[in-house]
Amino acid sequence: MIDITVNELQKNYYKESIINVGKELIKGIEDLILNSSFYVAISDNKIIGCGRLR
């Protein structure tokens, strides 16, 4: 889903090579979220920290 969205929304603004680098960065973060190894700490409805488990 991210690939399709990024390709369509950004194609008129960035070179394909730049889009591909951005998608690789996003994919790494998405993988961490999907495998539940990235967490966000919230206190009083505010983000106070985030990170991943090793």
Secondary structure, 3 states (H helix, E strand, C coil): CHHHHHHHHHCCCCCHHHHHHHHHHHHHHHHHHHCCCEEEEEECCEEEEEEECC
